[in-house]
């Protein structure tokens, strides 16, 4: 074995891995040019997944990255062939991306691995609209066969395998660069929990399923060293998969890390695990192969081996010479940081792209260069989290978010606004925002720590509606993620990490519960600036005992929305409604509400009919929530419509999420009747007079602000009074409109004040002290961690039992064969019995059927015609039998009085669920005497029975009864109560007069029958 000739001073010249890691944390790495990037990939293994690590490196460099993880947004993927393992093409559906493209406006779209691409048509559209498409392949050359078919769709393509470059060039594909594996600085800088119980001489992190070579290799090492393996399919006991924080703990607890460079397809290349191991201070041991020499020097920075025997010798040597091993460790880490970070890989790639676009122009069709303008970002990039009731397809909340977005982007064009709402799918794929996992505090923390500001609101988020139906303040410490306490988790985490938090133009109330008021006071102490949208909210907050924070009254942010294009409304009215320009159009927006009176919809229908009669109005129902069920306002609209007499004057607007058209329509109508607050706010913004329903304090607060409080209706309103209000508005239309616009203009300036506070806090957030390096806290709770450990333990037990399962399958087949033989034997035995004078086979087709139910026809079960004489099945006819419900069949059997007989039969109750016992059983009676009973849930296979009896007349009866022994819950119990009886035989017993049981029975019969 060749060993290094190392001098002591060499080691002293190279600092330790811990020191090098600390130095890296203090280094600045910023991209030469920053871009807006839509990053599409599937991060299967969480934070340590390579797709995530590459994305993190882009963010570390300062790029503005919209991460679309297809694991979370599966509907964007079109994969009809169910391709896996990096094989493609798997197409991303452009239709779902257009809201993101419209809002985020990426310069570059990256499809990272997974075989991801776009269809030919979608690729054409994307290129025509100026997007630069970059594809990444991480599994070459294994996936080359599929990838070669769609690489041309990308402008630029990169591959992990150097040998694949020539494979692409052979096919005339020249747009591909070598993009070898690496690691990002955040991964290298991460802290890890020390797990001394995981310490090992040699480790391997990876899977061994269907890889016998790996198992054999590591098992051989396990004979001589303390070996631990992590992943699936390992034969070495105690193996388990690791991810997140545990990955780092496992990697740093291993001294020597074994790397297997072979791929499943038989190729050899440099795996990402090499860089992950060195980043964690491990000494890599890998086979000798040429490509590795481009990254690390064998026997100086890593250990090379020919076979397992060779590696054993080297590990033994370095365990005996720890100083030499330590120098290898330090040299590899030093080279990793200098040459093999993803940050450096990205910079090299973008440099090549810029050179081709701006100078060489060799890799793309010439006309393509004219459609690309890759300019660097120049403004400051900020990260802002907005938390609220977003993504619920509620127009009011969605437009609040729209207003917040518009004003921030106008000031900070490169801001990344991330939304912590309710439906991530709606937020991202319908509205085009970067959505966050709001309900998972463990995942949210990493986003919060990296943010410059958290905005709580706007909307009516401070109320005690859900608080009154919850466990109260205790819910704040549980996993409950909704309501007052659940929505308080994110601001609290932000406060701990010194991230500025703002209560943004909130509506407050109702807030009557004293515990809820205490909680609100507690929360306000963590907030930097508090703004509310109306005077009522301000007064309510300030009325809380102990409230010390200043409450600033501003206004609803939707008042800052730009004027809509009214031509869209005109176009809609012309295409969808049979009206003239002079017709009075009244929009109606209602909602399901817990306090709506029983006759509410009926009164609304009469109200609208009366308006049609008195004003010749056209009614347009407009939903402000368009989800499903009670969350779709058109449900209550339809209910009202069906109760109206003059339906020909009413129309429905179907909301699709097109807010330009929506805003145009609600601002173009003449009057609005609204139960939705933002129906009135948005219409008043454009001078449209409205009548509101006073169902919540927030409604009264708004109408008071604009001087329209006299136009509020109670939910149990008087129809005549309500009509008179509309007639007044129609008569004084111009006067009222001007008053509304005057008051709205005052409030619009107040709405802008909220954003001045936002800008102030952004600057505060940008200046706060924060560490460059990223630590890796768990993305799940300790409780979940323990659950995962137990789950893993269970998997290990299951793995151990696989061989027993195979044996069980074999035995079951044998048993099935034996049962076939048994059935054959029974048939043959029956033939013999039919010929035997002492044995009679009972014909079951002559049975008498009984039940206490009226559904007698449902008692008997169907059987094959050929089996009717020997097989019969019955069941309870009811799905939900009550105690005492029964079905039975009775067979009459000719016998000789005072003779001794044996009846044999086979019963089968197919339903077998022991945990459900105690509900239904079957019973056997001979001559009306119960001789056997069994619960249907106990035994599912054949039950062979025989009974001896003395005939007390010349006819014997055999009865099978199925009976409910308790009231059964609603379920398909009738179907489960099936019982089959087969092969009923009666045999006269020989020498019966010598049988003591027989003598006793005869004596009893004679005693009961004195005439004998």
N, C-alpha and C positions, 0 to 999 in steps of 0.2 A: 504494500500500500504506500502510495506517495503522500507525504505529509508536508506541511508548510514549514519553511525555515523562518520563523518569526522572531523578531527581536522585541525585547520588553519596551523599548522606547517607541516602537510602532504603535503599540496599544495606547500609550500615553498621549500620542499625537491625535488620536481619534476619540472624541467625547462619547459618553454613553448614550444609549438610545433615549433614555429619559431626558438627558440634557439636550440632545438634538431635537426631541419633540418640543421641549420648552422653547427653544430658539425659533422653531418653525411658527409657533403661536404668535410670535412678535413680528413676523414678517408680513409685509403688505404685498398682495398679489391682485393686481387690477388689470382688466383686459385693455389692450391697446385701443380697441374700439368696442363700445357696448351696443347690443342690439335687443330688439324685442323678439322673443322666440316662443313659438308654440311647440311644446315638447310632448310628443305622443309616445307612450310606451306602457308596458305592463310590469309593474313592480310586484312580483309574486311574493318575495320574501321580506317585505317591509323595508325598514331603513337601511339594512345592510345589502339589499338587492343591488346588483350592478347598475340597473337602470336608474335607480334612485341616486346612487353615488355619482353617476355621470351628470345627472341633473343638478345635484348639489354643487358640483364643481363649476357649472355655468353660473349659478347664483353667487358663488364665492368670488367669481371674477367681476361681478357687478351687472351681468346681463339681467334684463327683466324677463322672467320665465313664467309662462302659463303652463303648469304641469297638468296634462290630461292623462291620468292613470286609467287605462282601460279596465283594470280590475274593478274599479269603482263605477265606471260608466260603460257597462258591457254592451249597451244598445248601439254604440257607435261602431261596433265591429261587425263586419259581414264576412262570415267564415262558413259558407255552405258545405265545404268539404271536411270540416272539423279538423283542420290541420293543427299540429302542435309541435313543440320543440324547436321553434324558430323557423319552421318551414312555411313557405308562402306560395302564392300571394294570399294574404288576408287583408281585405280592403277596409279602410276607414270611410264611413259614410259621410260625405261632404255635407249633406243636408243638415245633420246634427251639429256640424262645426260652424255653419254660417253665422249664427248669433255671436260666437266667440270671435270669429274673424272680423265681424263688423264692429264689435266693441273694442277688442284688444288690439286689433290692427298689427298683427305680427309681421316682421320683415322676413323671418325665416321659419319654416315649418320642418321640424325634425321628427322622423319616424324611427324610433330606436328599437331595433330588433323585433322579435316576434313574427317576422315575415310581413310586417305592416307596410302598406303602400296605399295608393288611391287607384280607383278605376281609371281606365284610359280617358273617359269623358271628364271625370272630376279633375284628373291631372291637367287636362287641357284648360279647364276653367280656372284652376288655381294659377297656372302659369300666365294665362291671359290677364289675370288681375294682379300680377306683379309679385307673387309670393315665390321665394326661393325654396326649393324642396331638397332636403338632404336626407338620405337614407343611411341607416347604420345596420350592418350585419355583424352579429357577435358570435355566430356559430358556424362560420366557414372553417374548413371546406365541407363540413357535413351537410349543410343546407344549400350548397351551391346549385344543385340541380333545379331547385325551385326558384332561388333568388335570381338566377340568370334571366328568367322570363320577365321580370318586372323592373330590373335595375335601370332600364332606359327611361322609366317614368320620372326618376329623380334628376335634378340638375347635377347634383354631386352625390357620390356614394362612397362609403368607407367600409372596410372589412378588417376584422381582427387578425386574419391569417395572411402572412406574407406570401405563401405559396398560391393563395387564391388570386392574387393580382394578375399573374400570368394566365391563369385560367380564364379570367374575364377578358384580358387583352386578346387571347386567342379567338374569342368570339366577336372581336371588334368593339368591345366595351371599354372606352378610354376615360370614363368619368369617375373611376374608382381609385381611392387612395388607401394606403396602409394606415390603419388606425389601431395600433396594438393596445392590449389591455394596460390598465394603470390603476391608480387609486387616487381619491380626492384628498385634499389636505384636511378636511373636517374628519375624515375617517382616521387619518394618521394622528391628528391632534387629540382625539377623543380620550376621555378618562374611562377607566374600567374598574369595576368592583373586583377586588382580589378574592379568589376562591381557592384557598390552599388545598381543599379537599379534591380539587380538579388538577392539581399539579401532576405532571407526567414527564417522563424522559422523552417520549415520542408521541406525537398526536397526528391524526389525519381528520380534517374537516371536509366532509363530502359524502356522497352516497355510494353504497356498494350493491344496491339492488341490481341483479343480473350482471354483476361484475365479479365473477369468481376469482379473477386474477388479483383484485384488490384485497379480497378477503384472505386469500392464501398468503399474500405478501405480509399484511399486517398481523395475521395470526402467527406467522413465523417470527416476526419481531417481538411479539408478545411473550415468546418463550424466554427471551433474554433481557427484556427491558420492561419498565413500567409504561404500558401503552394505553392510551385512551383514544377512542374513535367517536366521531359525532356525525350523525346523519342516519339514513335509513338503510336497511339491508345488511347490516354488519353481523358477523357471527360472534364477535367478541362480546361477552356479556356486559351489560350496563351502558350500552351505547344509546344516545338519544340526539335529536336534532336541536340545534341552537340558532337563535336569531336575536337581533337587537343587542341589548346589554350583555346577554349571556354569550353571544358570539365573541365579544371582546374578552370577556372573562376566560372563556375556554381557550382562545388563541394565545392569550398572555400567560396562561398556566402551562403551556407546552414549550419545551425546550427546543426539540428538533421537530420540524413539520414536514411530513412526507407529502410530496406532490406527485400525482399520476398524470403525465402529459398526454396519454393516449385518449382519443375520442371514441365514441361508440361506433363510429363509421370506420375506425381503423387508422385515422390520421394522428399525427403528433403535432401539438402546438403549445404555445405558452398560455397557461390558464390564468384567469384573474386571481385565483387562489394564491398564486405565487406572491403577488403584490400585497394581498390582504395579510398573508402570514408575516412578511417582512415588515409591514406597517405596524404589526403588533409585537415586533421584536423577536419573532421566531427565526430559527435558522433553517432555511429551506434545504431539503434533500430531494433531489430529483434525478431522473435518468439523464445520461449524457445525450443531448441532441443539439444539432447545429443552431437552430433558431434561438435557443436560449442564450447562446454566446453573444447575441446582439444586445442583451439586456443586463446580464450579470456574468461575472467571470467565475468559472468553476474553480473550486478549491481555494478561492480567495474571498469571494463574496457569497457563494452558495456551495453546498456539498453535492458533488456528482457521484453517481454509482452505476455499476454495470448490472448488478443483480442484488438479491437480498443478502447473500453472503458478504458481498463487498460492502454493502451499507452497514451491516452489523459490525464489521471490523472498524469502520470509520467512526461510528457512533461510540463504540467502546473507547476508541483512542481519544475522542474529544471530551468524553465524560471524564477521562483520566487527565486531560490537559484543558481545563476550563478557560484558561487565559487565551489560548489559541481559538477556542470556540467563540469566546466573547469578541475577539477582533473580527471574525467573520460576520458576526451579528451586526457590529457597528458599521463595517464597510458597506454591507448590503443596504442598511437603513440610510446611510449617507447618500448612496447612489440613487436610491428610490426617491428621496426628497429632491435631489438635483435634477433627475432626468425622467422620472416615471410617475408624475402626478397627472391626473385628468386635466387639471387646469392648464398644464403645459401642452397636453395633447390638443385641447380645444383651441388654444392660441395658434398652434401650428396649422390646424385645419382651416381656421378662419383666415389665416394669412394666405394659404394657398387659394382659398376661394376669392379673396380680395385681389390677389395677383392675377388670377384668371379673368375676373370681371373687369378690372381696370387697366390691365396691361396686355397680357398674352392673348386672351380671347380665343382659346384653342379647344376647349372641352365642350362647348355648347354650340348649337346651331347659331349662325351669325345673327339671325333675326331675334333670337332669344335675348341677346345682350341688350337690345334696345328696350326691352320691357322690364329690365331690372335696374333698380336704383337703390343700392345698399349704402345708406348714409348712417354714420354713427349717431348714437343718442348724445344730446348735449346737455339736457336739463337734469336736475337732481332726481334720483330714483328714491321713492319712499314706499313703505309698506304699511297699509292701513287695513285694520279689521273692522268691519261693520257688522254689528250683531242686532238682529231684530226678527220680526215675524215675516221673513222673506222666503220666497219660494213656495208659498201656499196658494199661488194663483189668485192673490188678492190685489186688485187694481190699486187701492190706496197705498198699501205697503210697497208694492212694486214701483210706484211712481215716486214715493219718498226716496227709495234707493236710487232711482234714476236721477232725481234732483241732486242728491248727495254726490253721485258720480260726476255729473256734469260740472258742478262747481269746483270739485277737487281737481279734476282733469284740466280744467281751464287754468288753474294755478300751477299744478304739477303734472305736466303732460305725460311723464313717465311713471306716474304713481301706479303701484299694483294694489288695487282695491279688492280685498278678499272678504267674502260674505259668509258669516256664520248664521245660517238661517235654519229652515226646516227641511225642505226637499232639495238635496244637492243636485239632483237631476234637473229639476225645474230651474234652479238658479244658474246652472252652467249651460245646459243644452237649450233652454228656452230664452234665458235672459243674457247669456254670454258672460257671466261673471265667474271669477275663480271662487269656487265654493269650498268651505272648510267643514270638517266633521264636528260640528258644534257640540253634539251630545257626548263626545268622547274627550273628557278633560285631559287624559293622558296623552292623546295625540295633539290636542289643541295647544298644549303648553309650548311645544317647540315653535309653533307659529306665533304665539303670543310673545315669546322671548325675542323673536326676530323682528317684531313689528315696531313701528315708530309711533303708532297711535291706535287706541281702541275706541271706536264710536259705539255707544250704546243707544240705539234708536235709529230714526225717530219712530213715532207712533205711540199708541197707548200701552206702554209696557209696565207702568207702575200701577197695578190694581190688585185687588184681593179676590178676584173671581175664582181662580184655581186654588189660591191659598186656603180658602174656607173649606175646600173639599180634600185637603191634603193633610199630611202629618205636621204641617206648620214649619217652624224653623228647623226642625230635625231633618227635613227633606234636603236642606242645604248641604248636609254631610252624607247624604246617600247618593244613589245613582240617578235620582229623579231629575230630569233635565229640562222640565218645562215650568212655566209659571214664574212667580216672583223669585223663589229661591233658586230654582234651576238656572234661570237666566242671570243670576248673580255670580255664578262660578267664574266665568271668563273675566269680568272686571276684577275679581279678587286675585286671580292668578296674575293679571297684568299689574295690579298694584304691588304685589310682592316683588315683581321683577322691575319695578320702577318704570313701567311703560305707561305713559299718560293715558288717562281714561276720561271720556266726556259723555255726560248725559245730554243727548242731542235732541232738542225741540220735542221733549216728551209730553205726552198727555198723561195726566195723573188722575186716578180715581176710577171707580169707587175705592176708598181706602178707609174702611170703618173698623176692620178687625184690629184690635190693639196690638196683637202680636205682629201682624203685618206691618203696622206703622213703626214698631220698634225695628223690624228688619230693614225697612226702607231707610230709617235714620242711620243704621249701621252701615248700609251700603253707600249712602251719600258721603260718609266720612272717608271713603276710599276713592272718591271721584274728584278729579282736578277742577273741572268746570261743569256746572249744572245749568242747563237751559231748558225751559218749558215752552209750550206753544200757545198758552192762553193764560189769562189772569186767574181763572178758577184753579188751574193746576198749580200755579205759584202760591196761591193762598192755602191750598190743601197741603202742600209740602211744608210751608212755613208754620202751619198749625201743629205739626208734630212736636211733642215735648222733647226738648234737648236738641232740636235742630239748629246747628250752628253755621252750616254752609250757606253761602249766598246763592239765592235762586234767581236766575236772570230770565225774564220773560222775553222771548223772541216771537217766532211764528212758525207755522207749518212750512217745511222746506219745499213743498210742492208749489208754493206761491212764487218760487223762482223759476219754474219751468217756462220755456219759451213759448211764444204764441204758436198755436198749431196752424197747419195749412188747411184753411177752410174749404179749399177746392175738393179735398178728400171727402168731406161731408156731403157736399153738393153731388158729387159723383155717386156716393152711396145712396142718398135719397132718391136719385133719379133711377138707379138700377134696381132698387129693392123695395121702394114704397110708392104707392099710387097716390101722390099728392102734388099740389101746385105750390108755387113759390109763396103764395099768400096764406097758405094753411097754417094754423097754429099747431106747432109740434110740442108736445109735453113728454119729456122723458120721465120714466118711473123706475126707481131702483129700490127694491125691497130686500129684506133678508129674513131668514128664519131666526127667531129670537125666543129665548126661554119665557119671556114675559108677554109674548103676543097673546091677546085674548082669543078665546075659542072662535069667535065670529070675526076675527081680524080680516081674513081674506075675503069673506063675504061682504064686509063693509067697504073694503078697498074696491071690490068689483062694482058695487053700487055707486061709490064715489066717482069712479072713472066713467061709468055709464052716464052719470049726471053731468059730468064735465063735457062729454061728447054731445049731449043734448043741448046744453046751454051755450057752449062755445064752438061747437063743430070741430073739436080738437082731434088731432091724430095722436094716438098713444104709442110711444116707443119704449118697450121694456129693455133696460140696459143692465146687465149683471156687473157687479163690482167684485164678485168672486165667482170663478168659473172652473172649480175643481170638480169633485164628484160628490154625490149624496147631498147632505145638508149644506155642503160647502159650494153648491152651485145655486146662485140666486135665481136662475131661470126656472128652478123647480117651483118656488113659491110664485114666480111670475106666471107660470103655466096654470097653477091652481087658480089664481085670480082670473086669468083669461078664460078658463072654462066656466067660470061663474058669471062672466059678463054677457050682457044681451047684445051689445054692438061690437061683436068681434071683428067685423070688417074694418073697423077704424083702429085696430091694434096690431102692432108688429113687434117682432123680437129681434134684438141684435145678438148675434152669436159671437162671443168674444173668443178670439184666436190667439191673442197676445200681441197683435199689431197695435201698439199704443199710439202711433201717429194717427191712424184712422180713428181710433177710439177717442182721443182728445179732440180731434176735429169735430166729431159728431156731438159730443156732450156740450161743446162750446157753441155749436150752431143751432141747437134747439131753442125754443122761445122760453120755456119754463121747465123747472125740474121739481119732481116730488121725490124726495130722497129719504131713505132710511139708512143709507150709507153716508158716513161723515164726509168722506172724500168726494162723494157725489156733489155735495153742496160746496165744499172748498174749491174744487176744480171748476165748477160752473160759475161760482161767484168770482173767481179769478178773472173771468172774461165777461163779467157783468150780467150773467144769466140769473134772474131771480129764482129763488128756490123756496120750497116748503119742506120743512123737515119734521121728523118724528122724534120727540123728546124721550128716547129710551135709555139714554146714558148721559152722564154729566158732560162728556166731551162734546156732545152735540149742542147742548145749551151754551157751553163755553164759546163755541165758534159763532153761533147765531147772535150771541151777545156782542161779540167782537165786531161784527159787521153791521150791527144795528137792525137785525132782522128777527129779534126774539119773539115779536108778535106773530111771526109766521111759522111757529112751531105747533105741531099737533100732538096730543097725547095718543097713546096706542088705542084707547077706547074713544076715539074722536067722534064728534058730532058731524054727520055728513053735510048738513046745511051750512054749518059754520065753516067747514073745510072748503066747500064750493065758493063761499063768499070771499075767502082769502084769495083764491085764484082769480075771481072776477075783479077784485081790487088791484091785483098785480097787473092784470091785463089792461085795466083802465089807466093806471098810473105807471105804465111800463118804463117810460123814459126817465121819469123822476126817480123811481126805485133803482133802476140800473145805474144811474149816475151816483147815487148814494153808496151803492155797493162798491163800485169801482173806486170811489174816493177812499172808503175804509180799507179796501183791499190794498190799495197803493201804500197806505201807511204801514200795513202789516208786511208788505213785500220787503220794505226796507228793513224791518225787524228780522225777517227771515234771513236776509243777507248777513245780519249781525252774527248769527250762529256760525256761519262759515269763517268769519274773522277769528272767532275763538278756535275753530278747527286749525286754521293756518298757524295760529300762535302755538298750539300744542304740538303740531308737526315739528316745528323748529325745536321745541323742547325735547321731543323724542329723538330727533337726529343728533342732538348734543349729549344725550345721556351716555354714561359710561357702560360699555358692554365688552365682553371678551370676544376676540375674533374666532377662537376655536369653538367647535360645536361638541358639546358632551352628548351622551346618548342615554337619557333617562328611559325608563320603560315606557312603552306606549300602551301599557295595560296595568291594572292594579295588582297588588300583591295577592289579593284573593284570586284573581284570574290566573296569576302566575302559578299559584298552588294548584289550581284546577287543571292547568296545562300540564303540570308535573304529574298529577295523578292520571291524567289522560294518557300521557306518554307511558306511564307505568302499565296502564291497562293495555296499551298497544304492544308493549313488550311481552305481556302474558299471552296476548292473542298470537303473537309471532311464534311463541314457544308451542302454542297449541295447534299450529298448522299441520304438523305431521299427524297429530291425533285426529284431526278432521278428515284427513285423507283416509286414514284407517277406518274411521266411522263410515265414510261413504262406501268403502269396500264392503264393510259388514252389512250395511243397509241393502246393498245389491244382493248379497248372499241371502239375507232375510227375505227379500222380495221373491227370490227364486224358491225358497223353502215354502213361502205362502202359496205360490203357484202350485207346488207339489201337493200342499195340504188341500187346496181346493179340488185338485184332480182326484186326490184320495177320497175326499168327501163324496164327490159325484159317483165314484166307483163304489163306495160304501153304500150309498143310497140305492144303487141298483141291486146290490146284494141284499140290503134290508127289505127292498120291495119283494124279493123272492123268499124272504124268511118269514115263516108264519108267526114267529114270536115278536117280530119287529114291524111296526106300521109307520109309514111316513104320512104326516098330517098335511092335507091340502090346504094351504094358507089362503087360497083364493075364495074360500067359503066363509071368511071371517065376518063377524058382526061388528060394525063400527059404531062407536058412541062418543059424544062430546057434550059438554054443557054450553057450548057456543052454538050460535045460529049458522055458523059457517062450516057445516059438516063436510062440504065438498073440498075444503082445504086441508082435511085431516090426513088423507092417504097420500103417500108419496109415489111418484111414478117409478115403475121398474120395467125391465125388459119383459116382453111377452113370454119368452121361453122360461123366465124365472118366476112367473107369477104363482105357481103352485108351491114353491119352496122359499120365496122371499117376499117380505112385506115391510113397508115402512110407514110410520105415522109421525105426526108432529102436532104441536099446539097451533091452532089456526090464527091466534091473535099475535100481533107484534109486541104488545105490552100486556102480557097475562097478569091477572090478579091471583092472589092466594086462593087455591082451590080449583082453579080452572084446569080442566083435564081433557085428554083424548084417550080412547082405548080401543083395542080390538079383542074380541072374544072368539075362541075356537071351541067347538063342541067335538068331543072325542069319544067314540063308542068304546066301552069297556065292559067287563063282567064284574058285577057286584061282589065285594069282599075279596077280589083278587089284588095282588100286590104288583105295582107298576113303577117303571122309571121313565120320566120324560126328560129328554135331552134337547138342547137348542143352542143356538149362537145368537148373541145380541151385540149390536154395535151402535154406539152414540158418537158420531164423528167429531162433534165439538169437544175439544179438550183444552180447557183453560182453568187449571186448579184454583187460580186466584178468584174466579167468579163462581165458586161453588156456593151452595146454599140457596139457590133460586129455583131450580127445576130438577126433578129426578124421574127415573122410570122404575116401575114396580111390576113384579110377577105375582099373579094369584093363581092357585090351583083349587078348584072347587070353592071359590070365594075366600080362600085363606091366603093372606100375604106370605109368600115364601122367600121373597128376595126384593131388595131395593138398592139403587145405585144413583149417585148424582151424575148428571150428564156431563159435567165439566171435569170429572175425575179421570176417566179412562177413555181414550179415543180409539183403541184398537179392539179386535174381536174379544168378546167375553163369552167363553164356552161354559155352559151351566148344565147341571142335571139335578133332578129332584125325584125322590121316592115318595109314593103315596099309596094308600089303600082306597080302592073305589068304594064309595058309599051308595052308588046307584049304578045303573047300566049306562050312564052318560057322565063323562067328566068334562069340566071346563078349564081351559087355560086362558088367562087374560094378561095382556100387556097394557099397562097404563102409563101415560106420560102426564105428570101433574106438577103444577106450580106450587111450591111450598112457602112462597112469600110473594108479596107484590113486587113485580119487576119494573125497573126503570124503563123509560121510553127508549127502545132500541129494537133491533130485528130479532127478538128472542124467539119468535115463532119459528123462524128459519133455523135458528141454532138448536132448537129442541128436537131435531130429527133423531129417531131411534129406529133401527132396522132389526127385525127378527127373521131368522132363517133356519132351515134344516131342523124342523121340529119333528122328533121321532118319539114314539112310545113303545116301550118294550115290557112284556110280561116277565116278571122276575121268577126264576125257577126256585123250587124249594122254599117258597115264601112262608109255608106253614111252620117252618122251623125257625123263622126269624122272629126274634123277641119284639122288635118294633112292630112287625106285622101282627103278632098276637095281641099286642096292646091295642092296636087300632081296630081290629075286629071286635074285641071286647067292648070298646067304646061305642062302636056302631050298633052292636046288638043291644046295648043298654038304652040307646036313644031310639031304637026301633023295636018295640015289644012284640010286634006282629011277626017278626022273623022267626 
